[in-house]
Amino acid sequence: MPDRAPVVRADHAIAPGLMVRRWARLVVGLAIGACLAVVELLYVAVRWPRSWAVALAEVERRRLARWHDVESSSDYDHRAAVKYLALRSLVGLLGGGTLVVLAYGFGAAAMGVWQLTDGVMQPLQLLAVVPLGLVLLYLAIQGLVGVTALEKSLALRYLGPSEQELLRRRITELSLSRAGVVEAVDAERRRIERDLHDGVQQRIVALAMLLGRTRRRPVDDRDDLLAQAHDEAQEILNDLRDVAWRVYPTVLDNLGLAEVLAGVAERAGIPVKLSFTVPDRLPAQLETVAYFVASEAVTNAAKHSRADLVTIEVAGHENMVIVRITDNGIGGADTTGSGLSGLARRVAALDGRFTVTSPDGGPTVVTAELPCG
């Protein structure tokens, strides 16, 4: 499928396998953190050289980024590192204790099942133990989540980026976003010029030639050519309307996003199911971006995906508007295309998040998360 955007994993649905991997990463990260906590506690107690504090903090930064997806900054000094290690060692030991409780619970459950099957334990005895085991399991899971939250809070408090670092990052993001928008607009202008030159202009030339032939015909022998000229003029109007919609659909201001997307579904050429659950009108710039995301994704699906069903979903979630387009085609999106990459820049200009998943065999899911608050 050509003409698709940069591919990023989208959180369209949390599959059981993905859920297991997330919990496995969490447990492994906490287990490594518990081992490091012993070293960190020794460092705090023995007061080894200051340079060791920064080295240990860097190890923690890499662990948090690898196993807990916590991005921190190297913009800190040794004092902040020492404070972080002193508190982190206690949190790490707490995480280790939680893992021990979890392992004990699973071991006890396995032992109970084995004793039941071996005839050592009676079913009623097992029923008396199961509620207690479930409570311990729940507490252990909540403990893992709580320790992970503490890990993140400490890292962001002591190793997090400073205000200057955040400002530099924001400036960089805005510069890249502005450059991306300019590039996307230039690319869209080239596409429009190409459509006018290769489509509308060629049809107008054909119409002019057809009218010239009509003029040379006798008056009573022009009906067929006039009918052809009329049909050609209608096609030119349709092409011009499509180009105008690509520039900006003026009916979006009057009818709203839901009506315009219904029009996109009608003109798609393949079955399109629309689900629009946003009760109120959205800001104009947000509706514009949502329209272009849906329109481009549907156009790509109709041209390249071999899909027989496309679903457009527009829904609100907290202070975000989620636009998701799913097709049941062959997948295998080509990330070198320019169509959806321009949409990614449009979404980035609103501080949104744009993701595409397209495994071989499908489905292809295009998602835009747009802030509206």
C-alpha positions as CSV (number, residue, x, y, z in Angstrom):
1,M,0.0,0.0,0.0
2,P,1.8,3.1,-1.1
3,D,1.2,6.6,0.1
4,R,1.0,5.8,3.8
5,A,2.5,7.7,6.7
6,P,5.3,6.9,9.3
7,V,4.2,3.9,11.2
8,V,3.9,4.0,14.9
9,R,2.3,1.4,17.1
10,A,-1.2,2.6,17.9
11,D,-3.1,1.7,21.1
12,H,-6.2,0.7,19.2
13,A,-6.9,-2.4,21.3
14,I,-5.0,-4.0,24.0
15,A,-4.6,-7.6,23.0
16,P,-4.1,-10.3,25.7
17,G,-0.6,-10.9,24.5
18,L,0.3,-7.2,24.7
19,M,-1.2,-7.1,28.2
20,V,1.0,-10.0,29.3
21,R,4.1,-8.4,27.8
22,R,3.4,-5.1,29.7
23,W,3.1,-6.9,33.0
24,A,6.2,-9.0,32.3
25,R,8.2,-5.8,31.5
26,L,6.9,-4.2,34.8
27,V,7.9,-7.3,36.8
28,V,11.3,-7.6,35.2
29,G,11.9,-3.8,35.7
30,L,11.0,-4.0,39.4
31,A,13.1,-7.1,39.9
32,I,16.2,-5.4,38.4
33,G,15.3,-2.3,40.5
34,A,15.2,-4.4,43.7
35,C,18.7,-5.7,42.9
36,L,20.0,-2.2,42.3
37,A,18.4,-1.0,45.5
38,V,20.8,-3.1,47.5
39,V,23.8,-1.5,45.8
40,E,22.2,2.0,46.2
41,L,21.5,1.4,49.9
42,L,25.2,0.4,50.4
43,Y,26.3,3.5,48.5
44,V,24.2,5.7,50.8
45,A,25.4,3.9,53.9
46,V,29.1,3.8,53.0
47,R,29.2,7.2,51.2
48,W,31.3,6.1,48.2
49,P,32.7,8.7,45.8
50,R,30.3,11.3,44.4
51,S,30.9,10.2,40.8
52,W,29.4,6.8,41.7
53,A,26.1,8.5,42.5
54,V,25.8,9.9,38.9
55,A,26.8,6.5,37.5
56,L,24.2,4.7,39.5
57,A,21.6,7.4,38.6
58,E,22.4,6.8,34.9
59,V,21.9,3.1,35.3
60,E,18.5,3.9,36.9
61,R,17.6,6.2,34.0
62,R,18.3,3.5,31.5
63,R,16.4,0.9,33.5
64,L,13.4,3.2,33.8
65,A,13.4,4.0,30.1
66,R,13.8,0.4,29.1
67,W,11.3,-1.3,31.3
68,H,8.9,1.4,32.5
69,D,8.9,3.9,29.5
70,V,10.0,6.8,31.8
71,E,12.0,9.4,30.0
72,S,14.2,11.5,32.2
73,S,17.0,14.0,31.7
74,S,20.7,14.0,32.4
75,D,20.4,17.6,33.5
76,Y,21.0,17.0,37.2
77,D,24.0,17.2,39.6
78,H,25.5,14.8,42.1
79,R,23.4,16.2,45.0
80,A,20.2,15.4,43.2
81,A,21.6,12.0,42.3
82,V,22.4,11.2,46.0
83,K,18.9,12.3,47.1
84,Y,17.3,10.2,44.4
85,L,19.3,7.1,45.3
86,A,18.6,7.4,49.0
87,L,14.8,7.4,48.3
88,R,15.0,5.1,45.4
89,S,16.7,2.4,47.4
90,L,13.8,2.2,49.8
91,V,11.3,2.1,46.9
92,G,13.3,-0.6,45.2
93,L,13.3,-2.7,48.4
94,L,9.6,-2.2,48.7
95,G,9.2,-3.4,45.1
96,G,11.3,-6.4,45.9
97,G,9.2,-7.3,48.9
98,T,6.0,-7.0,46.7
99,L,7.5,-9.3,44.2
100,V,8.3,-11.8,47.0
101,V,4.7,-11.7,48.2
102,L,3.5,-12.2,44.6
103,A,5.8,-15.1,44.1
104,Y,4.7,-16.6,47.5
105,G,1.0,-16.2,46.5
106,F,1.5,-18.0,43.1
107,G,3.6,-20.7,44.8
108,A,0.9,-21.3,47.5
109,A,-1.8,-21.5,44.8
110,A,0.2,-24.0,42.8
111,M,0.9,-26.0,46.0
112,G,-2.8,-26.0,46.8
113,V,-3.8,-27.2,43.4
114,W,-1.2,-29.9,43.5
115,Q,-2.4,-31.1,47.0
116,L,-5.9,-31.1,45.8
117,T,-5.1,-33.3,42.8
118,D,-3.0,-35.5,44.9
119,G,-5.7,-36.0,47.5
120,V,-3.9,-34.3,50.4
121,M,-6.3,-31.3,50.5
122,Q,-10.0,-31.6,50.4
123,P,-12.1,-29.3,48.1
124,L,-13.7,-27.5,51.0
125,Q,-10.3,-26.7,52.4
126,L,-9.3,-25.3,49.0
127,L,-12.5,-23.2,48.9
128,A,-11.5,-21.7,52.3
129,V,-8.1,-20.8,51.0
130,V,-9.0,-19.4,47.6
131,P,-10.6,-16.1,48.8
132,L,-7.6,-15.3,50.9
133,G,-5.3,-16.1,48.0
134,L,-7.3,-13.8,45.7
135,V,-7.1,-11.0,48.2
136,L,-3.3,-11.4,48.5
137,L,-3.1,-11.5,44.7
138,Y,-5.1,-8.3,44.4
139,L,-2.9,-6.5,47.0
140,A,0.3,-7.7,45.3
141,I,-0.9,-6.4,41.9
142,Q,-1.9,-3.1,43.5
143,G,1.5,-3.0,45.2
144,L,3.3,-3.5,41.9
145,V,1.3,-0.6,40.3
146,G,1.9,1.6,43.3
147,V,5.7,0.9,43.4
148,T,5.9,1.6,39.7
149,A,4.1,5.0,40.2
150,L,6.6,5.8,43.0
151,E,9.5,5.0,40.7
152,K,8.2,7.3,38.0
153,S,7.5,10.1,40.5
154,L,11.0,10.0,42.0
155,A,12.6,9.9,38.6
156,L,10.7,12.9,37.4
157,R,11.2,14.8,40.7
158,Y,15.0,14.4,41.0
159,L,16.1,13.3,37.4
160,G,13.4,15.1,35.5
161,P,14.3,17.8,33.0
162,S,14.6,21.3,34.4
163,E,12.5,24.2,33.3
164,Q,15.2,25.4,30.9
165,E,15.4,21.9,29.4
166,L,11.6,21.7,29.0
167,L,11.7,25.1,27.3
168,R,14.4,24.0,24.9
169,R,12.5,20.9,24.1
170,R,9.3,22.9,23.5
171,I,11.1,25.3,21.2
172,T,12.6,22.5,19.2
173,E,9.1,20.8,18.9
174,L,7.5,24.0,17.7
175,S,10.3,24.6,15.2
176,L,10.0,21.1,13.8
177,S,6.2,21.4,13.8
178,R,6.3,24.7,11.9
179,A,8.7,23.4,9.4
180,G,6.6,20.3,8.9
181,V,3.4,22.3,8.4
182,V,5.2,24.5,5.8
183,E,6.5,21.4,4.0
184,A,3.0,19.8,4.1
185,V,1.4,22.9,2.7
186,D,4.0,23.0,-0.1
187,A,3.4,19.3,-0.9
188,E,-0.4,19.8,-1.0
189,R,0.0,22.8,-3.3
190,R,2.1,20.6,-5.6
191,R,-0.6,17.9,-5.5
192,I,-3.3,20.4,-6.4
193,E,-1.2,21.8,-9.3
194,R,-0.6,18.3,-10.6
195,D,-4.3,17.5,-10.4
196,L,-5.2,20.7,-12.2
197,H,-2.5,20.2,-14.9
198,D,-3.0,16.5,-15.5
199,G,-6.8,16.3,-14.9
200,V,-8.8,19.5,-15.3
201,Q,-6.5,21.1,-17.9
202,Q,-6.4,18.0,-20.1
203,R,-10.2,17.8,-19.9
204,I,-10.6,21.5,-20.9
205,V,-8.3,20.9,-23.9
206,A,-10.4,17.9,-24.9
207,L,-13.5,20.0,-24.5
208,A,-12.1,22.8,-26.6
209,M,-11.2,20.3,-29.4
210,L,-14.6,18.8,-29.2
211,L,-16.3,22.2,-29.5
212,G,-14.0,22.9,-32.5
213,R,-15.2,19.8,-34.2
214,T,-18.8,20.7,-33.4
215,R,-18.4,24.1,-35.1
216,R,-17.2,22.5,-38.3
217,R,-20.2,20.2,-38.4
218,P,-23.5,21.1,-40.1
219,V,-26.0,22.6,-37.7
220,D,-28.4,19.6,-38.0
221,D,-25.5,17.1,-37.3
222,R,-24.2,18.5,-34.0
223,D,-26.4,16.7,-31.5
224,D,-24.0,13.9,-30.7
225,L,-21.0,16.2,-30.3
226,L,-22.9,18.6,-28.2
227,A,-24.0,15.7,-25.9
228,Q,-20.3,14.7,-25.6
229,A,-19.3,18.3,-24.9
230,H,-22.0,18.5,-22.2
231,D,-20.8,15.3,-20.5
232,E,-17.2,16.5,-20.7
233,A,-18.2,19.8,-19.0
234,Q,-19.9,17.9,-16.2
235,E,-16.7,15.8,-15.7
236,I,-14.7,19.0,-15.5
237,L,-17.1,20.4,-12.9
238,N,-16.7,17.3,-10.8
239,D,-12.9,17.4,-11.0
240,L,-12.9,21.1,-10.0
241,R,-15.2,20.3,-7.1
242,D,-12.9,17.5,-5.9
243,V,-9.9,19.9,-6.1
244,A,-11.8,22.6,-4.2
245,W,-12.7,20.1,-1.5
246,R,-9.1,19.1,-1.3
247,V,-8.1,22.7,-0.7
248,Y,-10.9,23.3,1.9
249,P,-14.5,22.0,2.1
250,T,-16.5,25.2,2.6
251,V,-19.5,23.3,3.7
252,L,-17.5,22.3,6.8
253,D,-18.2,25.8,8.2
254,N,-21.9,25.5,7.7
255,L,-22.8,21.8,8.1
256,G,-20.2,20.6,10.6
257,L,-17.8,17.7,10.7
258,A,-20.4,15.0,10.9
259,E,-22.2,16.0,7.7
260,V,-19.0,16.4,5.8
261,L,-17.7,13.0,6.8
262,A,-21.0,11.5,5.7
263,G,-20.3,13.1,2.3
264,V,-16.8,11.5,2.3
265,A,-18.4,8.1,3.1
266,E,-20.9,8.5,0.2
267,R,-18.2,9.4,-2.3
268,A,-15.6,6.8,-1.2
269,G,-16.4,4.2,-3.8
270,I,-16.3,1.4,-1.2
271,P,-18.6,0.7,1.8
272,V,-17.8,3.1,4.7
273,K,-19.4,3.0,8.1
274,L,-19.4,6.2,10.1
275,S,-19.6,6.5,13.9
276,F,-19.7,10.1,15.2
277,T,-20.3,10.5,18.9
278,V,-19.1,14.0,19.6
279,P,-22.2,16.0,20.7
280,D,-21.0,19.6,20.2
281,R,-19.3,21.4,17.3
282,L,-15.5,21.4,17.5
283,P,-13.2,24.3,17.0
284,A,-12.8,25.1,13.3
285,Q,-9.1,24.2,13.0
286,L,-9.7,20.9,14.8
287,E,-12.6,20.0,12.5
288,T,-10.4,20.8,9.5
289,V,-7.6,18.5,10.6
290,A,-10.1,15.7,11.5
291,Y,-11.7,16.0,8.0
292,F,-8.4,15.8,6.2
293,V,-7.2,12.8,8.3
294,A,-10.5,10.9,7.5
295,S,-10.6,11.9,3.9
296,E,-7.0,11.0,3.1
297,A,-7.2,7.7,5.0
298,V,-10.5,6.7,3.2
299,T,-9.0,7.7,-0.2
300,N,-5.9,5.6,0.5
301,A,-8.0,2.6,1.5
302,A,-10.1,2.9,-1.6
303,K,-7.1,3.1,-3.9
304,H,-4.6,0.7,-2.3
305,S,-5.9,-1.5,0.5
306,R,-8.3,-3.8,-1.5
307,A,-10.6,-3.4,1.5
308,D,-14.4,-4.0,1.3
309,L,-15.2,-2.0,4.5
310,V,-13.8,1.1,6.0
311,T,-14.9,2.4,9.4
312,I,-14.6,6.0,10.5
313,E,-14.9,6.6,14.2
314,V,-14.9,10.1,15.8
315,A,-15.3,10.2,19.6
316,G,-14.4,12.4,22.5
317,H,-12.3,11.1,25.4
318,E,-11.6,13.5,28.3
319,N,-10.0,16.6,26.6
320,M,-9.2,14.8,23.4
321,V,-11.0,14.0,20.2
322,I,-10.1,10.6,18.7
323,V,-10.4,10.1,14.9
324,R,-9.8,6.5,13.9
325,I,-10.1,5.0,10.4
326,T,-9.9,1.3,10.1
327,D,-10.0,-0.8,6.9
328,N,-10.0,-4.6,6.5
329,G,-7.6,-4.6,3.5
330,I,-4.3,-6.3,2.9
331,G,-2.2,-4.0,5.2
332,G,1.5,-3.7,4.6
333,A,1.6,0.1,4.5
334,D,4.6,1.8,2.9
335,T,6.1,4.3,5.2
336,T,7.8,6.2,2.4
337,G,4.6,7.7,1.1
338,S,3.8,11.4,1.4
339,G,0.0,11.5,1.8
340,L,-0.3,10.5,5.4
341,S,3.0,12.0,6.4
342,G,1.5,15.4,5.6
343,L,-1.4,14.5,7.9
344,A,1.0,13.7,10.6
345,R,2.4,17.2,10.3
346,R,-1.0,18.7,10.4
347,V,-1.8,16.8,13.6
348,A,1.5,17.7,15.2
349,A,0.7,21.4,14.5
350,L,-2.2,21.0,17.0
351,D,0.0,19.2,19.5
352,G,-1.8,16.0,18.6
353,R,-0.6,12.4,18.2
354,F,-0.8,10.6,14.8
355,T,-0.3,6.9,14.6
356,V,-0.7,4.2,11.9
357,T,-0.6,0.4,12.2
358,S,-0.7,-1.7,9.1
359,P,0.6,-5.3,9.6
360,D,0.8,-7.6,6.6
361,G,-2.7,-9.0,6.1
362,G,-4.3,-6.0,7.8
363,P,-6.1,-4.4,9.3
364,T,-4.8,-0.9,8.7
365,V,-5.7,1.6,11.5
366,V,-5.1,5.3,11.2
367,T,-5.5,7.2,14.5
368,A,-5.4,11.0,15.2
369,E,-5.6,12.1,18.8
370,L,-6.4,15.9,18.8
371,P,-6.5,18.0,22.0
372,C,-9.6,20.1,22.3
373,G,-9.3,21.4,25.8
